[in-house]
Protein backbone atom coordinates (compact mmCIF):
# COMPACT_ATOMS: atom_id res chain seq x y z
CA UNK A 1 0.00 0.00 0.00
CA UNK A 2 2.85 2.37 0.85
CA UNK A 3 4.44 1.81 -2.56
CA UNK A 4 1.15 2.36 -4.41
CA UNK A 5 0.49 5.61 -2.59
CA UNK A 6 4.11 6.70 -3.13
CA UNK A 7 3.76 6.23 -6.88
CA UNK A 8 0.92 8.75 -6.80
CA UNK A 9 2.95 11.29 -4.86
CA UNK A 10 1.29 10.75 -1.48
CA UNK A 11 3.90 10.94 1.31
CA UNK A 12 2.82 8.13 3.61
CA UNK A 13 5.35 8.60 6.40
CA UNK A 14 4.60 12.32 6.69
CA UNK A 15 0.87 11.67 6.91
CA UNK A 16 1.41 8.86 9.45
CA UNK A 17 3.58 11.04 11.66
CA UNK A 18 1.13 13.95 11.47
CA UNK A 19 -1.77 11.69 12.46
CA UNK A 20 0.24 10.17 15.29
CA UNK A 21 1.27 13.62 16.55
CA UNK A 22 -2.37 14.73 16.54
CA UNK A 23 -3.37 11.67 18.56
CA UNK A 24 -0.46 12.12 20.97
CA UNK A 25 -1.47 15.74 21.57
CA UNK A 26 -4.96 14.70 22.64
CA UNK A 27 -4.46 11.35 24.39
CA UNK A 28 -2.49 10.31 27.46
CA UNK A 29 0.34 7.90 26.69
CA UNK A 30 -1.31 4.72 28.09
CA UNK A 31 -4.37 5.26 25.90
CA UNK A 32 -2.21 6.09 22.88
CA UNK A 33 -0.26 2.88 23.40
CA UNK A 34 -3.45 0.81 23.55
CA UNK A 35 -5.13 2.47 20.56
CA UNK A 36 -2.11 2.30 18.27
CA UNK A 37 -0.72 -1.00 19.62
CA UNK A 38 2.68 0.56 20.23
CA UNK A 39 4.99 0.04 23.18
CA UNK A 40 4.20 2.24 26.17
CA UNK A 41 7.68 3.82 26.07
CA UNK A 42 7.22 4.76 22.42
CA UNK A 43 3.84 6.31 23.23
CA UNK A 44 5.40 8.23 26.11
CA UNK A 45 8.07 9.64 23.75
CA UNK A 46 5.40 10.75 21.24
CA UNK A 47 3.37 12.48 23.96
CA UNK A 48 6.50 14.22 25.26
CA UNK A 49 7.44 15.25 21.71
CA UNK A 50 4.16 17.03 21.05
CA UNK A 51 3.67 18.34 24.59
CA UNK A 52 2.28 21.83 24.60
CA UNK A 53 4.63 24.11 26.48
CA UNK A 54 3.57 27.73 26.50
CA UNK A 55 6.42 29.06 28.66
CA UNK A 56 8.49 30.48 25.77
CA UNK A 57 5.44 32.05 24.17
CA UNK A 58 4.36 33.70 27.41
CA UNK A 59 7.86 35.04 28.03
CA UNK A 60 7.99 36.50 24.52
CA UNK A 61 4.59 38.12 24.98
CA UNK A 62 5.66 39.64 28.29
CA UNK A 63 8.81 41.02 26.65
CA UNK A 64 6.68 42.51 23.85
CA UNK A 65 4.42 44.24 26.34
CA UNK A 66 7.44 45.80 28.07
CA UNK A 67 8.75 47.20 24.78
CA UNK A 68 7.22 50.58 23.85
CA UNK A 69 5.48 50.74 20.43
CA UNK A 70 7.31 52.33 17.51
N, C-alpha and C positions, 0 to 999 in steps of 0.2 A: 504494500500500500504506500509506503514511504517513497519508493522509487517511482510509482505511477504519479503521485502528487508532485514529486520533484520534476518530472518531465514536463509538467504543465506550469512550472514556475511557482509552485506553492511551497514556501519554506516551512517544512514540518517541524523542525526543532524549535524554530523561533515561536511558532504558534503554540507548541507544547509548553515551552517555558513560560510564555505569557499567561496561558491558562493556569498553569501550576502556581505562578506568582499571585494571580488573582485569588485562587483558592486559599493559598497560604496567608494572604492578607486578611481573609475573613474567618478562617477556621483555626482553632487551637491545634497544636501539633499532634496530640493523640487522635483527634478526629480526622485530620488530614492523612495520617498514616493508615487509618482504617479504610477511609474512602478510596485512597489511591493505591492501597496494598503496597506501600513502601515501608522501609524500615523506620522505626521511630526516631532514630538519630538523623536520618536523612530528612524526615519531616521537620524535625526541630531546626535543622540548618536552614531549610527553606523559610520557615516562619521567622527566624532571626534575620535572614537576608532581606525580607520585605517589611520588616518591622517599621512601623511609622514612628519616627523620632522627630519631634517638632522643635527640639532645643535650638538647633542652628537657625531655623527660620525665625523663631521668637527673638533670638539675640540680634539678628539682622534687622528685624522690624524695630526693635528698641533703639538700635544705633541710628536708624533712619529718622526716628522721631526726635532724637537729640540733635540731629543736623538741621540747621536752619534752611528754609527753602531758598532757591536761587532767585 
